[in-house]
Amino acid sequence: MSSQDNDQDIRVVAVVLISAILLAVGLAVGVGIHKVRSGGAVADAGAEAAPAVAVVVTETVVAPAPAAVGDDAAVVIENGVVKFYFASGKADLAAGAVDALADAIAAAKAGKKLVISGFHDSTGSQAQNAELAKQRAQAVRDTLVAAGVPESSVELLKPEETTGSGNAAEARRVEVLIAE
């Protein structure tokens, strides 16, 4: 086999992989747009109308936080990790939280451990940021427990500070991971 044949095989594999990634990204963006346009959140009678939120389900890492998140609450599932993004200064979960946690809830009920990690940025009061990150993680834990997950199956990690620059929503997130 010559090196030209090997180079051609590598190019074919690369094109197939890139096409698959682009397809997954397109699907994720399409689902998010569809959810936003269809009015992703429904308000209770007499309650203040909730902003529409995007629930994006994907098997590939598209971006650290979707640009559509902005300052609204959202739920994103990336490679089996459920990521909750919060509005600035709030600990309210986005609509669809229980649906996004379905796999994690099933895994916990089957005996697996769930690990919850909260994140915050370095701007403002460090103590207030850590407390807000803790409240957000506890809100996710409380949702899991309310859905029937034993509290002993949930591990809360100390909030972590997100450093560097980038999307501010990354600093306002809580992640739920099924421990192996």
C-alpha positions in Angstrom: 0.0 0.0 0.0 1.5 3.4 -0.9 1.5 6.5 1.2 -0.9 8.2 -1.3 -3.5 5.6 -0.6 -3.1 6.1 3.1 -3.4 9.9 2.8 -6.6 9.4 0.7 -8.1 7.1 3.4 -7.3 9.6 6.1 -9.0 12.4 4.1 -12.1 10.3 3.7 -12.3 9.5 7.4 -11.7 13.2 8.2 -14.5 14.3 5.8 -16.9 11.8 7.3 -16.1 12.9 10.9 -16.4 16.6 10.1 -19.7 15.9 8.3 -21.0 14.0 11.4 -20.0 16.8 13.7 -21.6 19.5 11.5 -24.8 17.4 11.4 -24.9 17.1 15.2 -24.3 20.8 15.6 -27.0 21.6 13.1 -29.4 19.3 14.9 -28.6 20.9 18.2 -29.1 24.4 16.9 -32.3 23.4 15.2 -33.8 21.9 18.3 -32.9 25.0 20.3 -34.4 27.3 17.8 -37.6 25.1 17.6 -37.9 25.2 21.4 -37.5 28.9 21.6 -39.9 29.6 18.8 -42.5 27.2 20.2 -42.6 29.1 23.5 -40.5 26.7 25.6 -41.9 27.8 28.9 -45.6 27.9 29.9 -46.6 30.2 32.8 -49.2 29.3 35.4 -52.5 31.2 35.5 -51.9 34.4 37.4 -48.1 34.0 37.5 -45.6 36.2 35.8 -44.8 35.0 32.3 -41.5 33.1 32.3 -39.0 33.8 29.5 -38.6 31.2 26.8 -35.7 28.9 27.4 -33.7 26.6 25.2 -33.3 22.9 25.9 -30.5 21.6 23.7 -29.7 17.9 23.5 -26.6 16.9 21.8 -23.9 14.1 21.9 -21.1 16.4 20.8 -19.5 19.4 22.5 -20.9 22.3 20.5 -19.6 25.1 22.7 -19.0 25.7 26.4 -22.3 27.5 26.6 -24.7 28.2 23.8 -24.9 31.8 22.7 -28.7 31.6 23.1 -28.4 31.2 26.8 -27.5 34.9 27.5 -28.9 36.0 30.8 -31.9 33.5 30.8 -31.9 30.1 32.6 -31.3 27.1 30.3 -30.6 23.4 30.4 -28.0 21.8 28.1 -27.0 18.1 27.8 -23.5 17.5 26.5 -21.9 14.1 26.4 -24.1 12.8 29.2 -23.5 15.8 31.5 -26.5 17.9 32.3 -25.6 21.6 32.6 -27.9 24.1 34.2 -27.2 27.7 33.2 -28.7 30.4 35.6 -29.8 34.0 35.1 -27.4 36.4 36.8 -27.9 36.6 40.5 -30.7 33.9 40.5 -30.9 30.3 41.6 -34.1 29.4 39.6 -34.0 26.4 37.4 -35.0 26.6 33.8 -38.2 24.9 32.6 -37.5 21.3 31.5 -35.1 20.6 34.4 -36.8 17.2 35.3 -36.9 16.1 31.7 -33.2 16.9 31.2 -32.4 14.9 34.3 -34.3 11.8 33.2 -31.2 9.7 32.5 -29.5 10.9 35.7 -32.6 10.1 37.7 -32.9 6.6 36.2 -29.2 6.0 36.9 -29.5 7.1 40.5 -32.5 4.9 41.1 -30.4 2.0 39.7 -27.8 2.6 42.3 -25.4 5.0 40.6 -24.1 8.1 42.3 -24.8 11.6 40.9 -22.1 14.3 41.3 -23.3 18.0 41.3 -20.7 20.7 40.7 -21.5 24.4 40.9 -19.4 27.2 39.3 -19.0 30.9 39.8 -16.9 33.8 38.5 -14.3 35.9 40.2 -16.2 39.2 39.9 -17.8 40.8 42.9 -17.9 39.4 46.4 -16.2 35.9 46.5 -18.4 34.9 49.5 -21.6 35.9 47.8 -20.6 34.2 44.6 -19.8 31.0 46.4 -23.1 31.1 48.3 -25.1 31.7 45.1 -23.3 28.7 43.5 -24.1 26.6 46.5 -27.8 27.7 46.4 -27.9 26.7 42.7 -26.4 23.3 43.3 -28.8 22.8 46.1 -31.8 23.7 43.9 -30.6 21.0 41.4 -30.2 18.5 44.3 -33.7 19.3 45.6 -35.1 18.7 42.1 -33.5 15.3 42.0 -34.7 14.4 45.4 -38.2 15.6 44.6 -38.1 13.3 41.5 -37.4 10.3 43.7 -33.6 10.1 43.8 -32.3 9.1 47.3 -30.4 12.0 48.9 -27.6 9.5 49.7 -27.1 9.0 45.9 -26.3 12.7 45.4 -22.9 14.2 46.1 -22.5 18.0 46.2 -19.0 19.3 45.4 -17.7 22.6 46.7 -18.4 25.4 44.2 -15.5 26.0 41.8 -14.4 29.4 40.5 -14.4 29.8 36.8 -11.3 31.7 35.7 -10.4 33.3 32.4 -12.5 35.2 29.9 -15.4 33.9 27.8 -19.1 33.4 28.0 -20.4 34.7 31.4 -23.0 31.9 31.4 -20.2 29.4 32.0 -19.6 30.9 35.4 -23.3 30.6 36.3 -23.7 26.9 35.8 -24.2 23.7 37.7 -23.3 20.3 36.2 -24.8 16.9 37.0 -22.6 13.9 36.2 -23.4 10.2 36.6 -20.4 8.8 38.5 -18.9 5.6 37.1 
